[in-house]
Amino acid sequence: MTRPDDRLAALFAADLPPARDPGFQAEVLEGLARRRFQADLMWLASAAVVSGAALWLLWPVVAPTLEALGRGLAPGAMALAVAASIVILATGRTLLPRS
């Protein structure tokens, strides 16, 4: 004769979920990744807004300094740009290695 516990165990064994459900695991991991992405996106958007506001506030102080530096560095930057263009056109390759 079987015990009542054995009969109940056999009855409930048919309804047990599988030990591992890949679809469920994928959905859970997708939800976690989505929440992490949204948190990162919110952080980056906040940082961009704060940086933009700070630059807007500091622009009257920074603009004359950048203008003075630009006047002094423009000839050298132009020479470097021309030299790099000549090297790229002559060799057909950029200076950066390909990944």
C-alpha positions, 0 to 999 in steps of 0.5 A: 500500500502506498502512503498518502505522501507518495501519492501527493508527490506523484500528483504534484510531480507532473506539474513541476516546472522544468529545472531550467527554462532558457526562455524565462532566463533570457527574459529575466536577463533582458529585463536586467540589461534594459534597466541597466541601459536605462540607468546608464542612459539617464546618467549620461543624459544628466551629465550632458545637461549639466556639462552644457549648462556649465559651459554656457555659464562659463563661455564668456570667460573661456571664449577670449582664452580660446580665441587667443590660443586659436590665433597662436596655434592655427598656423601649426595646426594647419601645417600638421593637417596639410602634412597628414593629408599629403602622407595619406594621399601619397601612401594611400594609408592612414597613420592609425593601425586598423583593428 
